[in-house]
C-alpha cells in the first residue's frame, strides 16, 4: 500500500507540471553524485553513484492556509551497493509515526528509495500558527552541533540532505510580540518511547535572541536554553540541553555547544565551535562499521566527551567558493578533514567537490572510517 501511495504521489506531481495556476507551486532539484571510498590508498577502492531527485509542492487554498508535500527519491548503484549485504536496510529508514518510505527497487547492485519527508497543513490567523503533519521542527541555533534540536538531530557531515529530517507532529505557535513567541509541539508516536511534548519560548533582550525550552522527549525529561548575538561584529551562539531519563532508564546527559564566526570585508569567513557531551567517552571508541547508525537524539552528536570544530571559507570569485573544515576529538587525537569546492556552472547548475578524510588510531572516534571523495552536479528547477 505504501508503494502505491508513493507512486500515486509522484505521478500526481508530474502531471501537475502541466496545469499550475497561481495558487500552486512546484520546484525541486536533480543531483547526480559520485562517491569514491577507501580505507587506505593502497587498498581496494570502491564507488557508489547516487541519482537524487526532490520535488517540493505547495498549494495555497487561501491567504492563511498552505498544504505542503515534498518527496525525496534516491537511486543508488555501484560496487558499494553490490558488496554490502542488506545495503537497502540502511537506506530504508522512516522513524516517523507514518511510514511514508518505500523501496521501489531492491536488487543486487541497485536500490531505488522514495520517501515523503514533508507533508503538512499550515494554518495562520493573526498571532496564531498551527501546523500538523510531517514537518521540520528546527530549534537549533549553532551551525554545526545543536543540543537544542531535540526533534530533528542531524550530522554536519551529511551535506547532501540540506532539508534535514522531519517529525510527525502537531505544532502550535503564538507570537507574543514582534520579537517573541511561544511554541508547543506534540510528536506523534506509537508508544510512550516515541512520543514527545515540549515547549519553547523565544525572546529578544540586549540585542540577543534567547530561547528557553523544556518538556518530555521520548524517554527523557528535557530542559534547555540557547542564545544568538554578536561580539564586535562577529556571531556568537550557544546551546545547552539537559536530559534526565524517566523510570531510571539510562543516564543523565548534559550537552552544551558554543560557536563564533566572523566575516571580513573581503568575504573571508572564519568559524569555530566546541561541543561538550557528558555521556561521551574519553577512552576507546568501538565502531561497528561504515554504516553505523547514530542516535536520533542530541545524545548522539558525538561519541567523545569533547569535540572541536574549525572552518575557513572564501569566495575566490562570485561563482567559485572554497571551504576547509576540521572536526577533532581532543581526547583521542582523531579528526576529520572536510575540504570542499563549489562552482556555479550556469544558472541553476552547480558543481560541488567534497572530501571527508578520517584520521586516527584504532578504536578512536574518527580512526576507523576511511576516506571519502564526492563529486556532485546539481540542477535546480
PANUKOL-74007 format. One record per atom (N, C-alpha, C): residue in three letters; x, z, y. Coordinates in steps of 0.02 Angstrom, whole numbers, padded with zeros to 5 digits, always signed. Example, Ala and Ser with C-alpha at 12.3 -4.5 7.8 and 13.67 -1.06 7.14 Angstrom:
2
ala+00660+00390-00284/ala+00615+00390-00225/ala+00660+00390-00165/ser+00642+00354-00112/ser+00684+00357-00053/ser+00645+00394+00002/
This chain:
381
unk+00041+00000-00060/unk+00000+00000+00000/unk+00043+00000+00063/unk+00099+00038+00062/unk+00143+00039+00120/unk+00172-00030+00133/unk+00191-00065+00079/unk+00220-00131+00088/unk+00170-00179+00120/unk+00108-00174+00099/unk+00056-00216+00127/unk+00045-00200+00201/unk+00047-00136+00217/unk+00038-00115+00287/unk+00094-00141+00331/unk+00157-00134+00307/unk+00214-00158+00346/unk+00211-00233+00354/unk+00195-00269+00300/unk+00190-00341+00303/unk+00136-00363+00351/unk+00078-00331+00350/unk+00024-00347+00396/unk+00046-00336+00468/unk+00082-00282+00479/unk+00105-00266+00547/unk+00153-00320+00572/unk+00199-00343+00529/unk+00246-00395+00550/unk+00210-00460+00565/unk+00163-00479+00522/unk+00125-00541+00533/unk+00086-00537+00598/unk+00055-00480+00610/unk+00015-00472+00671/unk+00058-00480+00733/unk+00116-00449+00733/unk+00159-00453+00792/unk+00183-00524+00804/unk+00201-00559+00751/unk+00224-00627+00760/unk+00168-00674+00783/unk+00108-00665+00756/unk+00051-00704+00780/unk+00036-00689+00853/unk+00048-00627+00871/unk+00033-00606+00938/unk+00077-00641+00990/unk+00134-00666+00969/unk+00179-00701+01014/unk+00144-00761+01047/unk+00093-00788+01013/unk+00060-00848+01039/unk-00001-00832+01080/unk-00016-00767+01092/unk-00077-00752+01128/unk-00072-00691+01172/unk-00016-00683+01208/unk-00010-00625+01251/unk-00051-00634+01314/unk-00077-00579+01340/unk-00106-00579+01407/unk-00073-00523+01446/unk-00096-00509+01505/unk-00061-00463+01549/unk-00062-00391+01525/unk-00106-00374+01477/unk-00110-00305+01451/unk-00068-00295+01388/unk-00036-00348+01364/unk+00002-00344+01302/unk+00074-00364+01315/unk+00121-00328+01286/unk+00191-00343+01296/unk+00229-00337+01230/unk+00276-00381+01222/unk+00316-00382+01161/unk+00388-00399+01178/unk+00434-00358+01156/unk+00505-00375+01163/unk+00542-00349+01102/unk+00607-00355+01103/unk+00647-00332+01046/unk+00715-00364+01046/unk+00746-00367+00987/unk+00812-00397+00982/unk+00825-00419+00911/unk+00876-00459+00904/unk+00902-00480+00838/unk+00977-00471+00840/unk+01004-00434+00791/unk+01075-00420+00788/unk+01103-00440+00720/unk+01163-00466+00722/unk+01200-00478+00660/unk+01266-00440+00665/unk+01277-00395+00617/unk+01337-00353+00619/unk+01375-00356+00554/unk+01439-00372+00559/unk+01483-00372+00501/unk+01525-00309+00502/unk+01527-00274+00445/unk+01566-00213+00439/unk+01619-00222+00385/unk+01680-00201+00401/unk+01735-00200+00353/unk+01757-00128+00344/unk+01767-00108+00281/unk+01782-00038+00266/unk+01840-00035+00216/unk+01885+00012+00228/unk+01938+00026+00179/unk+01959+00099+00186/unk+01987+00126+00132/unk+02013+00195+00134/unk+02084+00194+00160/unk+02126+00149+00132/unk+02194+00138+00155/unk+02205+00063+00162/unk+02245+00041+00211/unk+02255-00031+00220/unk+02281-00066+00158/unk+02319-00031+00117/unk+02347-00061+00056/unk+02298-00061-00002/unk+02241-00026+00006/unk+02191-00025-00047/unk+02142-00083-00038/unk+02096-00089-00084/unk+02047-00143-00080/unk+02001-00133-00020/unk+01984-00188+00012/unk+01938-00187+00069/unk+01869-00209+00045/unk+01819-00184+00078/unk+01751-00204+00061/unk+01713-00221+00125/unk+01658-00256+00118/unk+01621-00278+00178/unk+01546-00271+00168/unk+01512-00272+00224/unk+01439-00271+00225/unk+01415-00310+00285/unk+01362-00349+00276/unk+01331-00384+00332/unk+01261-00356+00342/unk+01244-00343+00405/unk+01179-00317+00422/unk+01145-00363+00472/unk+01088-00389+00453/unk+01044-00427+00498/unk+00989-00379+00520/unk+00987-00363+00584/unk+00946-00308+00610/unk+00899-00336+00663/unk+00834-00329+00650/unk+00783-00354+00697/unk+00738-00295+00719/unk+00719-00296+00783/unk+00673-00245+00808/unk+00621-00279+00852/unk+00557-00257+00843/unk+00501-00281+00883/unk+00466-00221+00914/unk+00459-00222+00980/unk+00427-00168+01018/unk+00363-00195+01050/unk+00308-00165+01032/unk+00242-00189+01053/unk+00206-00135+01093/unk+00178-00156+01151/unk+00139-00109+01192/unk+00075-00143+01214/unk+00022-00103+01212/unk-00044-00127+01234/unk-00072-00076+01283/unk-00092-00099+01342/unk-00121-00057+01394/unk-00195-00071+01401/unk-00238-00035+01363/unk-00310-00047+01369/unk-00337-00023+01436/unk-00301+00023+01470/unk-00320+00046+01536/unk-00258+00069+01573/unk-00265+00088+01635/unk-00208+00109+01675/unk-00180+00177+01654/unk-00217+00215+01615/unk-00195+00282+01596/unk-00185+00289+01520/unk-00187+00235+01484/unk-00181+00238+01411/unk-00137+00180+01386/unk-00092+00195+01339/unk-00050+00144+01310/unk-00042+00156+01235/unk-00044+00103+01196/unk-00032+00105+01124/unk+00035+00072+01111/unk+00080+00108+01077/unk+00147+00084+01064/unk+00158+00079+00989/unk+00187+00025+00966/unk+00207+00016+00896/unk+00272-00022+00895/unk+00321+00005+00859/unk+00387-00026+00855/unk+00411-00025+00783/unk+00437-00082+00762/unk+00458-00090+00692/unk+00532-00110+00690/unk+00567-00083+00641/unk+00638-00095+00631/unk+00648-00127+00563/unk+00678-00187+00561/unk+00690-00223+00499/unk+00765-00234+00490/unk+00791-00216+00430/unk+00862-00223+00417/unk+00873-00256+00349/unk+00917-00306+00348/unk+00933-00342+00287/unk+01008-00334+00274/unk+01025-00297+00220/unk+01094-00281+00203/unk+01118-00326+00146/unk+01177-00355+00154/unk+01208-00393+00100/unk+01283-00378+00100/unk+01317-00398+00047/unk+01389-00390+00045/unk+01413-00350-00014/unk+01479-00346-00020/unk+01511-00313-00076/unk+01494-00239-00079/unk+01490-00207-00021/unk+01475-00135-00019/unk+01406-00121-00050/unk+01357-00164-00034/unk+01290-00156-00062/unk+01292-00165-00137/unk+01332-00212-00160/unk+01336-00226-00232/unk+01371-00171-00270/unk+01423-00142-00241/unk+01467-00096-00278/unk+01441-00024-00281/unk+01397-00004-00235/unk+01373+00065-00233/unk+01307+00071-00270/unk+01305+00106-00326/unk+01241+00114-00363/unk+01189+00151-00320/unk+01128+00128-00323/unk+01075+00160-00286/unk+01083+00155-00210/unk+01115+00103-00187/unk+01127+00095-00115/unk+01061+00098-00075/unk+01009+00068-00101/unk+00946+00065-00065/unk+00916+00135-00053/unk+00933+00183-00096/unk+00905+00251-00087/unk+00934+00285-00026/unk+00995+00265-00006/unk+01024+00292+00055/unk+00992+00261+00117/unk+00963+00202+00109/unk+00933+00167+00165/unk+00860+00185+00174/unk+00824+00191+00118/unk+00752+00202+00120/unk+00735+00275+00128/unk+00742+00300+00190/unk+00726+00370+00205/unk+00676+00371+00262/unk+00621+00406+00251/unk+00572+00417+00303/unk+00552+00491+00299/unk+00577+00530+00346/unk+00566+00602+00344/unk+00503+00624+00380/unk+00461+00577+00401/unk+00401+00594+00438/unk+00344+00615+00392/unk+00289+00636+00422/unk+00229+00654+00384/unk+00200+00593+00350/unk+00200+00536+00385/unk+00178+00473+00357/unk+00240+00434+00335/unk+00237+00406+00275/unk+00292+00364+00251/unk+00278+00293+00273/unk+00310+00272+00327/unk+00299+00206+00356/unk+00359+00160+00344/unk+00395+00171+00290/unk+00452+00129+00273/unk+00439+00094+00207/unk+00473+00039+00197/unk+00463+00001+00136/unk+00526-00038+00118/unk+00543-00039+00053/unk+00596-00082+00028/unk+00564-00149+00008/unk+00568-00197+00052/unk+00539-00262+00038/unk+00579-00299-00015/unk+00646-00293-00012/unk+00690-00321-00063/unk+00739-00267-00085/unk+00744-00257-00149/unk+00791-00208-00176/unk+00823-00239-00238/unk+00878-00275-00227/unk+00910-00311-00282/unk+00984-00297-00281/unk+01019-00322-00330/unk+01091-00313-00336/unk+01126-00354-00283/unk+01151-00319-00232/unk+01187-00354-00178/unk+01147-00370-00117/unk+01081-00355-00116/unk+01040-00370-00058/unk+00984-00318-00052/unk+00976-00290+00007/unk+00924-00241+00020/unk+00891-00258+00087/unk+00824-00264+00086/unk+00786-00277+00147/unk+00740-00217+00158/unk+00752-00181+00212/unk+00713-00120+00226/unk+00676-00128+00291/unk+00613-00108+00292/unk+00572-00111+00352/unk+00541-00043+00366/unk+00541-00023+00429/unk+00514+00043+00448/unk+00480+00039+00516/unk+00422+00070+00520/unk+00389+00080+00585/unk+00413+00148+00610/unk+00459+00148+00658/unk+00487+00212+00682/unk+00456+00235+00748/unk+00408+00196+00775/unk+00368+00218+00832/unk+00297+00191+00823/unk+00250+00235+00827/unk+00180+00214+00830/unk+00140+00273+00858/unk+00119+00267+00921/unk+00085+00323+00953/unk+00038+00299+01008/unk-00009+00343+01024/unk-00055+00332+01079/unk-00039+00382+01134/unk-00029+00356+01195/unk-00011+00398+01252/unk-00066+00395+01304/unk-00089+00454+01325/unk-00144+00459+01373/unk-00122+00503+01431/unk-00127+00477+01492/unk-00107+00514+01552/unk-00165+00517+01601/unk-00175+00577+01628/unk-00228+00586+01678/unk-00207+00642+01724/unk-00194+00624+01786/unk-00172+00674+01834/unk-00105+00704+01814/unk-00102+00769+01810/unk-00040+00804+01792/unk-00031+00812+01717/unk-00078+00785+01678/unk-00075+00794+01605/unk-00053+00730+01571/unk-00016+00738+01517/unk+00003+00683+01474/unk-00001+00706+01401/unk-00037+00666+01361/unk-00046+00682+01290/unk-00022+00623+01249/unk+00019+00636+01199/unk+00045+00582+01156/unk+00040+00605+01083/unk+00011+00561+01042/unk+00003+00577+00971/unk+00028+00519+00928/unk+00069+00537+00878/unk+00094+00487+00831/unk+00169+00494+00823/unk+00200+00443+00795/unk+00272+00444+00785/unk+00307+00425+00850/unk+00347+00470+00877/unk+00375+00463+00943/unk+00444+00494+00946/unk+00481+00476+00997/unk+00546+00507+01010/unk+00536+00567+01056/unk+00554+00625+01032/unk+00550+00686+01073/unk+00621+00707+01088/unk+00643+00689+01147/unk+00713+00698+01166/unk+00720+00758+01213/unk+00744+00813+01186/unk+00756+00873+01226/unk+00831+00882+01240/unk+00872+00835+01218/unk+00944+00841+01229/unk+00963+00824+01301/unk+01018+00852+01323/unk+01044+00841+01390/unk+01114+00810+01388/unk+01157+00836+01344/unk+01225+00809+01339/unk+01224+00738+01311/unk+01280+00703+01319/unk+01284+00633+01298/unk+01310+00625+01227/unk+01337+00678+01197/unk+01365+00672+01129/unk+01332+00721+01081/unk+01337+00786+01094/unk+01308+00837+01050/unk+01251+00872+01085/unk+01193+00876+01051/unk+01132+00902+01082/unk+01101+00958+01040/unk+01124+01020+01048/unk+01092+01076+01013/unk+01019+01085+01032/unk+00998+01063+01092/unk+00927+01069+01112/unk+00883+01015+01081/unk+00913+00963+01051/unk+00873+00908+01023/unk+00850+00927+00953/unk+00803+00974+00950/unk+00785+01006+00887/unk+00739+00962+00844/unk+00710+00910+00872/unk+00664+00868+00834/unk+00696+00804+00808/unk+00745+00777+00844/unk+00772+00711+00827/unk+00848+00710+00828/unk+00879+00751+00787/unk+00952+00755+00785/unk+00981+00688+00763/unk+01036+00668+00795/unk+01069+00606+00776/unk+01144+00612+00785/unk+01181+00564+00759/unk+01254+00564+00763/unk+01278+00515+00816/unk+01327+00535+00855/unk+01357+00492+00906/unk+01386+00429+00874/unk+01411+00434+00813/unk+01443+00378+00780/unk+01393+00326+00754/unk+01329+00343+00753/unk+01278+00295+00731/unk+01258+00253+00791/unk+01304+00211+00814/unk+01295+00174+00876/unk+01244+00117+00872/unk+01228+00094+00811/unk+01185+00036+00804/unk+01110+00054+00806/unk+01094+00118+00815/unk+01024+00139+00818/unk+01012+00171+00886/unk+01009+00128+00938/unk+01004+00153+01006/unk+00939+00191+01019/unk+00886+00174+00983/unk+00821+00205+00996/unk+00816+00276+00968/unk+00857+00293+00920/unk+00859+00359+00888/unk+00796+00371+00846/unk+00798+00421+00801/unk+00741+00434+00757/unk+00679+00458+00794/unk+00622+00454+00761/unk+00559+00477+00789/unk+00531+00535+00749/unk+00480+00568+00776/unk+00447+00625+00745/unk+00372+00615+00746/unk+00338+00631+00691/unk+00265+00629+00688/unk+00238+00693+00719/unk+00209+00687+00778/unk+00193+00748+00815/unk+00138+00735+00866/unk+00111+00790+00891/unk+00067+00792+00949/unk+00105+00825+01006/unk+00110+00790+01063/unk+00145+00818+01120/unk+00097+00821+01180/unk+00094+00880+01210/unk+00053+00890+01270/unk+00099+00913+01326/unk+00097+00878+01382/unk+00142+00894+01438/unk+00101+00902+01502/unk+00118+00954+01540/unk+00085+00968+01603/unk+00138+00973+01657/unk+00131+00932+01709/unk+00179+00931+01764/unk+00157+00982+01817/unk+00194+01038+01820/unk+00176+01092+01865/unk+00195+01076+01937/unk+00243+01031+01946/unk+00263+01007+02013/unk+00301+00942+02004/unk+00328+00916+02058/unk+00366+00854+02054/unk+00431+00863+02015/unk+00456+00923+02011/unk+00520+00935+01978/unk+00516+00984+01920/unk+00456+01000+01897/unk+00449+01047+01841/unk+00392+01026+01796/unk+00397+01045+01733/unk+00345+01028+01685/unk+00347+01077+01627/unk+00290+01083+01593/unk+00283+01125+01534/unk+00260+01080+01477/unk+00295+01084+01420/unk+00283+01038+01364/unk+00273+01078+01300/unk+00223+01057+01261/unk+00209+01088+01196/unk+00207+01034+01143/unk+00244+01045+01088/unk+00249+00996+01035/unk+00231+01028+00968/unk+00186+00995+00931/unk+00171+01015+00863/unk+00192+00959+00816/unk+00241+00973+00773/unk+00264+00924+00724/unk+00223+00931+00661/unk+00195+00875+00639/unk+00152+00875+00579/unk+00196+00877+00517/unk+00176+00915+00467/unk+00213+00919+00405/unk+00167+00934+00346/unk+00190+00918+00287/unk+00150+00929+00227/unk+00148+01003+00207/unk+00199+01041+00229/unk+00201+01112+00215/unk+00237+01147+00272/unk+00241+01213+00268/unk+00270+01252+00322/unk+00342+01236+00336/unk+00380+01215+00284/unk+00451+01200+00293/unk+00461+01134+00330/unk+00409+01095+00340/unk+00415+01031+00375/unk+00379+01031+00442/unk+00344+01085+00459/unk+00307+01088+00521/unk+00348+01123+00575/unk+00327+01112+00637/unk+00361+01144+00693/unk+00312+01150+00751/unk+00322+01202+00791/unk+00283+01213+00852/unk+00331+01242+00904/unk+00343+01204+00957/unk+00392+01226+01006/unk+00370+01205+01076/unk+00397+01240+01125/unk+00380+01227+01195/unk+00443+01223+01237/unk+00439+01185+01292/unk+00495+01178+01338/unk+00470+01181+01410/unk+00506+01218+01450/unk+00491+01223+01521/unk+00550+01196+01560/unk+00539+01145+01602/unk+00591+01115+01642/unk+00579+01129+01716/unk+00633+01142+01753/unk+00626+01155+01824/unk+00692+01140+01859/unk+00690+01135+01924/unk+00749+01121+01964/unk+00763+01179+02012/unk+00827+01200+02012/unk+00847+01255+02055/unk+00920+01244+02074/unk+00936+01255+02139/unk+01005+01247+02164/unk+01033+01177+02149/unk+00989+01127+02152/unk+01008+01058+02138/unk+01031+01047+02066/unk+01010+01092+02021/unk+01023+01085+01950/unk+00956+01079+01913/unk+00955+01039+01860/unk+00897+01037+01816/unk+00908+01086+01758/unk+00860+01131+01749/unk+00865+01181+01695/unk+00807+01170+01646/unk+00817+01193+01585/unk+00763+01195+01536/unk+00770+01256+01491/unk+00712+01283+01472/unk+00707+01338+01426/unk+00661+01317+01369/unk+00680+01331+01307/unk+00639+01311+01251/unk+00637+01365+01198/unk+00584+01363+01159/unk+00577+01412+01105/unk+00521+01392+01060/unk+00520+01421+01000/unk+00467+01406+00953/unk+00489+01414+00881/unk+00452+01381+00839/unk+00463+01383+00767/unk+00479+01311+00745/unk+00539+01302+00716/unk+00562+01237+00694/unk+00574+01240+00618/unk+00523+01218+00581/unk+00526+01217+00508/unk+00541+01287+00480/unk+00601+01302+00457/unk+00616+01367+00427/unk+00646+01416+00476/unk+00652+01397+00540/unk+00687+01439+00588/unk+00643+01456+00648/unk+00655+01515+00677/unk+00633+01529+00744/unk+00690+01507+00790/unk+00672+01480+00849/unk+00722+01448+00891/unk+00713+01469+00964/unk+00769+01482+00997/unk+00772+01492+01070/unk+00829+01450+01097/unk+00818+01420+01156/unk+00870+01378+01183/unk+00866+01371+01258/unk+00919+01345+01287/unk+00921+01332+01359/unk+00971+01276+01372/unk+00962+01243+01430/unk+01008+01190+01447/unk+01008+01179+01522/unk+01059+01143+01546/unk+01064+01128+01617/unk+01099+01061+01627/unk+01088+01032+01686/unk+01122+00970+01706/unk+01129+00970+01781/unk+01188+00958+01805/unk+01201+00955+01877/unk+01268+00923+01889/unk+01301+00939+01945/unk+01366+00910+01959/unk+01410+00960+01995/unk+01475+00949+01988/unk+01526+00988+02023/unk+01573+00939+02057/unk+01573+00938+02123/unk+01615+00893+02162/unk+01606+00820+02140/unk+01544+00801+02129/unk+01528+00732+02113/unk+01533+00714+02040/unk+01554+00761+01998/unk+01558+00748+01926/unk+01502+00781+01888/unk+01477+00748+01836/unk+01423+00776+01797/unk+01444+00838+01758/unk+01399+00887+01755/unk+01413+00949+01718/unk+01350+00968+01681/unk+01354+00969+01614/unk+01295+00980+01571/unk+01311+01032+01518/unk+01259+01065+01494/unk+01268+01112+01440/unk+01204+01127+01403/unk+01210+01146+01340/unk+01153+01164+01298/unk+01173+01221+01252/unk+01126+01265+01237/unk+01137+01317+01187/unk+01072+01329+01150/unk+01076+01335+01085/unk+01016+01347+01044/unk+01033+01398+00989/unk+00988+01444+00980/unk+00996+01498+00930/unk+00941+01491+00878/unk+00961+01486+00814/unk+00914+01479+00759/unk+00916+01543+00717/unk+00857+01571+00704/unk+00850+01632+00664/unk+00805+01616+00605/unk+00830+01615+00543/unk+00790+01597+00485/unk+00733+01647+00475/unk+00675+01621+00455/unk+00619+01664+00437/unk+00623+01680+00362/unk+00598+01737+00344/unk+00596+01759+00274/unk+00665+01761+00243/unk+00716+01777+00284/unk+00785+01785+00259/unk+00811+01724+00222/unk+00791+01664+00244/unk+00816+01602+00214/unk+00876+01578+00255/unk+00934+01578+00224/unk+00993+01553+00259/unk+01021+01604+00308/unk+01062+01580+00355/unk+01094+01623+00403/unk+01079+01601+00474/unk+01086+01647+00520/unk+01076+01630+00590/unk+01129+01579+00612/unk+01110+01539+00661/unk+01157+01489+00687/unk+01152+01486+00763/unk+01209+01486+00795/unk+01213+01478+00867/unk+01254+01416+00881/unk+01224+01368+00916/unk+01259+01306+00934/unk+01260+01299+01009/unk+01317+01283+01036/unk+01324+01275+01108/unk+01370+01216+01122/unk+01353+01177+01172/unk+01395+01120+01192/unk+01397+01116+01267/unk+01453+01095+01292/unk+01462+01086+01364/unk+01501+01021+01375/unk+01486+00985+01429/unk+01520+00922+01441/unk+01526+00909+01516/unk+01574+00868+01532/unk+01584+00847+01601/unk+01603+00774+01603/unk+01582+00739+01654/unk+01601+00669+01662/unk+01611+00653+01735/unk+01654+00604+01748/unk+01669+00585+01817/unk+01682+00511+01820/unk+01650+00478+01868/unk+01659+00406+01879/unk+01696+00396+01945/unk+01752+00360+01942/unk+01792+00346+02002/unk+01763+00285+02039/unk+01788+00274+02098/unk+01762+00219+02140/unk+01775+00151+02109/unk+01826+00145+02065/unk+01840+00082+02032/unk+01802+00074+01966/unk+01753+00120+01953/unk+01710+00119+01894/unk+01743+00146+01831/unk+01804+00171+01837/unk+01835+00206+01780/unk+01796+00271+01768/unk+01777+00284+01705/unk+01737+00342+01688/unk+01773+00385+01636/unk+01778+00450+01650/unk+01806+00498+01603/unk+01751+00546+01581/unk+01754+00564+01517/unk+01701+00607+01488/unk+01733+00652+01436/unk+01718+00717+01440/unk+01745+00765+01391/unk+01690+00813+01371/unk+01694+00838+01309/unk+01643+00884+01285/unk+01671+00931+01232/unk+01636+00986+01222/unk+01656+01037+01173/unk+01593+01063+01138/unk+01599+01073+01072/unk+01543+01098+01032/unk+01565+01159+00993/unk+01522+01210+00993/unk+01532+01269+00950/unk+01473+01274+00903/unk+01488+01283+00838/unk+01438+01289+00786/unk+01455+01350+00743/unk+01415+01403+00751/unk+01432+01466+00717/unk+01429+01460+00641/unk+01391+01412+00614/unk+01388+01404+00542/unk+01438+01353+00516/unk+01478+01324+00561/unk+01532+01281+00541/unk+01590+01322+00513/unk+01635+01288+00481/unk+01691+01322+00449/unk+01757+01306+00483/unk+01805+01351+00477/unk+01873+01338+00500/unk+01919+01324+00441/unk+01889+01323+00381/unk+01928+01311+00320/unk+01916+01242+00292/unk+01931+01233+00227/unk+01922+01168+00195/unk+01850+01144+00197/unk+01842+01078+00202/unk+01776+01047+00204/unk+01774+00996+00147/unk+01726+01003+00103/unk+01721+00960+00044/unk+01668+00907+00057/unk+01690+00845+00064/unk+01644+00789+00074/unk+01616+00767+00007/unk+01556+00736+00009/unk+01525+00712-00053/unk+01526+00637-00058/unk+01557+00602-00010/unk+01561+00530-00015/unk+01546+00496+00051/unk+01550+00429+00048/unk+01541+00388+00108/unk+01473+00396+00139/unk+01421+00404+00098/unk+01353+00407+00124/unk+01326+00479+00122/unk+01368+00527+00136/unk+01346+00596+00137/unk+01290+00604+00188/unk+01238+00639+00168/unk+01180+00649+00211/unk+01187+00715+00248/unk+01190+00713+00315/unk+01194+00774+00354/unk+01125+00803+00365/unk+01123+00865+00387/unk+01059+00897+00400/unk+01025+00865+00460/unk+00959+00855+00454/unk+00920+00829+00510/unk+00903+00886+00557/unk+00954+00920+00580/unk+00947+00979+00621/unk+01011+00987+00661/unk+01008+01019+00720/unk+01070+01032+00757/unk+01121+01072+00716/unk+01100+01108+00665/unk+01148+01143+00622/unk+01199+01094+00593/unk+01180+01032+00584/unk+01225+00983+00553/unk+01263+00940+00603/unk+01265+00959+00666/unk+01302+00919+00715/unk+01376+00916+00699/unk+01402+00968+00667/unk+01471+00967+00645/unk+01478+01011+00584/unk+01527+00997+00543/unk+01541+01040+00485/unk+01593+01093+00503/unk+01632+01079+00556/unk+01681+01127+00579/unk+01652+01175+00630/unk+01687+01230+00641/unk+01664+01281+00689/unk+01669+01254+00760/unk+01719+01212+00773/unk+01731+01186+00840/unk+01739+01111+00836/unk+01722+01077+00891/unk+01732+01005+00896/unk+01748+00988+00968/unk+01792+00939+00977/unk+01813+00917+01043/unk+01800+00842+01050/unk+01778+00822+01109/unk+01764+00751+01122/unk+01797+00729+01186/unk+01825+00669+01186/unk+01854+00640+01246/unk+01840+00565+01248/unk+01828+00539+01307/unk+01812+00467+01313/unk+01836+00441+01380/unk+01862+00380+01379/unk+01878+00344+01439/unk+01850+00273+01433/unk+01817+00249+01485/unk+01788+00182+01484/unk+01800+00149+01552/unk+01807+00083+01549/unk+01822+00046+01610/unk+01797-00026+01603/unk+01759-00051+01652/unk+01738-00122+01651/unk+01794-00165+01679/unk+01828-00202+01637/unk+01881-00247+01659/unk+01854-00301+01705/unk+01795-00325+01689/unk+01758-00371+01731/unk+01685-00350+01727/unk+01641-00378+01769/unk+01569-00360+01763/unk+01540-00376+01695/unk+01573-00420+01657/unk+01546-00440+01591/unk+01584-00410+01533/unk+01642-00379+01546/unk+01686-00357+01492/unk+01703-00283+01502/unk+01681-00240+01455/unk+01691-00168+01461/unk+01730-00142+01401/unk+01777-00098+01414/unk+01816-00066+01362/unk+01802+00009+01361/unk+01808+00038+01301/unk+01796+00110+01294/unk+01839+00137+01237/unk+01861+00199+01245/unk+01900+00231+01192/unk+01879+00304+01188/unk+01858+00325+01127/unk+01834+00393+01117/unk+01873+00428+01062/unk+01874+00494+01066/unk+01907+00535+01016/unk+01862+00594+01000/unk+01850+00607+00935/unk+01817+00668+00913/unk+01865+00703+00866/unk+01877+00768+00878/unk+01926+00804+00839/unk+01900+00872+00818/unk+01924+00894+00760/unk+01912+00962+00735/unk+01978+01000+00745/unk+01982+01044+00795/unk+02046+01077+00809/unk+02067+01126+00754/unk+02021+01147+00713/unk+02038+01196+00661/unk+02078+01165+00604/unk+02059+01104+00583/unk+02095+01073+00527/unk+02138+01013+00548/unk+02136+00995+00613/unk+02179+00941+00638/unk+02155+00871+00623/unk+02096+00864+00595/unk+02070+00797+00580/unk+02035+00769+00642/unk+02030+00702+00645/unk+02000+00671+00704/unk+01976+00600+00687/unk+01933+00573+00731/unk+01911+00504+00725/unk+01921+00469+00792/unk+01951+00410+00790/unk+01961+00368+00848/unk+01907+00315+00850/unk+01879+00303+00909/unk+01822+00258+00916/unk+01831+00211+00975/unk+01874+00158+00967/unk+01881+00109+01020/unk+01824+00058+01017/unk+01807+00028+01074/unk+01755-00023+01075/unk+01767-00071+01132/unk+01746-00133+01122/unk+01748-00186+01172/unk+01680-00220+01173/unk+01651-00228+01231/unk+01587-00262+01236/unk+01593-00318+01288/unk+01562-00375+01271/unk+01566-00434+01315/unk+01498-00469+01317/unk+01475-00483+01378/unk+01412-00520+01386/unk+01428-00594+01386/unk+01409-00628+01332/unk+01424-00699+01325/unk+01383-00742+01372/unk+01317-00733+01369/unk+01270-00765+01414/unk+01213-00715+01425/unk+01164-00734+01464/unk+01107-00690+01474/unk+01073-00674+01408/unk+01065-00608+01394/unk+01031-00583+01334/unk+01070-00593+01270/unk+01134-00611+01275/unk+01175-00619+01215/unk+01241-00581+01225/unk+01252-00528+01184/unk+01309-00484+01192/unk+01350-00479+01128/unk+01415-00473+01137/unk+01462-00464+01081/unk+01493-00395+01086/unk+01496-00360+01029/unk+01523-00292+01027/unk+01571-00285+00969/unk+01630-00257+00983/unk+01679-00240+00931/unk+01689-00165+00933/unk+01684-00133+00875/unk+01690-00060+00871/unk+01735-00042+00812/unk+01779+00006+00823/unk+01819+00034+00770/unk+01803+00108+00761/unk+01801+00131+00700/unk+01794+00202+00684/unk+01847+00219+00632/unk+01901+00250+00657/unk+01959+00263+00615/unk+01966+00338+00605/unk+01961+00360+00542/unk+01960+00431+00524/unk+02028+00451+00498/unk+02053+00508+00522/unk+02119+00532+00503/unk+02117+00606+00488/unk+02158+00627+00440/unk+02162+00698+00422/unk+02183+00706+00350/unk+02202+00767+00333/unk+02221+00782+00264/unk+02159+00787+00220/unk+02171+00791+00155/unk+02116+00801+00108/unk+02079+00866+00124/unk+02014+00866+00114/unk+01971+00924+00125/unk+01969+00946+00199/unk+01974+00896+00243/unk+01962+00908+00314/unk+01900+00869+00334/unk+01874+00883+00394/unk+01810+00854+00414/unk+01812+00778+00419/unk+01867+00750+00443/unk+01871+00678+00452/unk+01924+00646+00409/unk+01951+00683+00361/unk+02007+00657+00323/unk+01990+00614+00264/unk+01927+00613+00241/unk+01910+00578+00180/unk+01860+00521+00190/unk+01855+00496+00251/unk+01802+00448+00266/unk+01825+00376+00270/unk+01890+00362+00274/unk+01912+00293+00276/unk+01910+00264+00346/unk+01916+00197+00350/unk+01919+00162+00413/unk+01865+00108+00415/unk+01833+00101+00473/unk+01778+00053+00482/unk+01794+00008+00541/unk+01773-00055+00534/unk+01777-00103+00589/unk+01712-00142+00591/unk+01682-00146+00651/unk+01618-00178+00660/unk+01623-00234+00711/unk+01590-00290+00696/unk+01583-00346+00743/unk+01509-00363+00746/unk+01479-00356+00807/unk+01407-00364+00814/unk+01389-00413+00869/unk+01342-00457+00853/unk+01314-00504+00901/unk+01241-00486+00910/unk+01220-00475+00973/unk+01152-00453+00987/unk+01118-00500+01036/unk+01058-00524+01016/unk+01016-00565+01059/unk+00953-00527+01074/unk+00940-00517+01138/unk+00880-00480+01161/unk+00828-00529+01185/unk+00765-00514+01169/unk+00710-00557+01192/unk+00663-00518+01235/
